């Protein structure tokens, strides 16, 4: 499977690693945002990135 990545809508950062994401606390379902600019990242994409093997 090809590695997942996401380009942040806010700052343009290419999110490829779990350390680039920040979990939003206090929500019923897991919600994620960019660790740099705090723009929301789609949950499906964030979960895929969080669970992939790091190169």
The 8 nearest C-alpha neighbors of each residue, nearest first, counted from 0:
[[1, 2, 3, 51, 52, 47, 48, 4],
 [0, 2, 3, 4, 51, 52, 47, 48],
 [1, 3, 0, 4, 51, 15, 48, 52],
 [4, 2, 48, 1, 15, 47, 5, 44],
 [3, 5, 15, 14, 2, 13, 48, 6],
 [4, 6, 14, 13, 7, 15, 3, 44],
 [5, 7, 13, 11, 12, 14, 8, 4],
 [8, 6, 11, 12, 9, 10, 5, 13],
 [7, 9, 11, 10, 6, 38, 12, 40],
 [10, 8, 7, 38, 11, 36, 37, 12],
 [9, 11, 12, 7, 8, 36, 35, 38],
 [10, 12, 7, 6, 8, 9, 13, 14],
 [13, 11, 7, 10, 6, 14, 35, 9],
 [12, 14, 6, 5, 15, 7, 11, 4],
 [13, 15, 5, 4, 19, 6, 12, 16],
 [14, 16, 4, 13, 48, 3, 5, 17],
 [17, 15, 18, 19, 14, 48, 49, 53],
 [16, 18, 49, 19, 20, 48, 15, 50],
 [17, 19, 16, 20, 21, 34, 49, 15],
 [20, 18, 34, 17, 16, 14, 33, 21],
 [21, 19, 34, 33, 18, 17, 32, 31],
 [20, 22, 34, 32, 31, 33, 23, 19],
 [21, 23, 31, 30, 24, 32, 20, 29],
 [24, 22, 30, 31, 21, 25, 26, 32],
 [25, 23, 26, 22, 30, 29, 27, 31],
 [24, 26, 23, 27, 28, 29, 30, 22],
 [25, 27, 28, 24, 29, 23, 30, 22],
 [28, 26, 25, 29, 30, 24, 23, 22],
 [27, 29, 26, 30, 25, 42, 24, 23],
 [30, 28, 26, 31, 27, 42, 22, 23],
 [31, 29, 23, 42, 22, 28, 26, 32],
 [32, 30, 22, 40, 23, 21, 39, 42],
 [33, 31, 39, 40, 37, 38, 21, 20],
 [32, 34, 37, 20, 38, 35, 36, 21],
 [33, 35, 20, 21, 19, 37, 36, 32],
 [34, 36, 33, 37, 19, 10, 12, 38],
 [35, 37, 38, 33, 34, 10, 9, 32],
 [38, 36, 33, 32, 34, 35, 39, 21],
 [39, 37, 32, 33, 36, 9, 40, 8],
 [40, 38, 32, 31, 37, 33, 41, 30],
 [39, 41, 32, 31, 42, 45, 33, 38],
 [42, 40, 44, 43, 45, 39, 31, 30],
 [41, 43, 45, 44, 30, 46, 40, 31],
 [44, 42, 46, 45, 41, 47, 40, 48],
 [43, 45, 47, 42, 41, 46, 48, 5],
 [46, 44, 42, 48, 47, 43, 49, 41],
 [47, 45, 49, 43, 48, 44, 42, 50],
 [46, 48, 44, 50, 45, 49, 51, 43],
 [47, 49, 45, 46, 51, 50, 3, 17],
 [48, 50, 17, 46, 47, 51, 45, 16],
 [51, 49, 47, 48, 46, 52, 17, 45],
 [52, 50, 48, 49, 47, 53, 2, 3],
 [53, 51, 54, 50, 2, 49, 48, 16],
 [52, 54, 51, 16, 17, 15, 50, 2],
 [53, 52, 51, 16, 2, 15, 17, 1]]
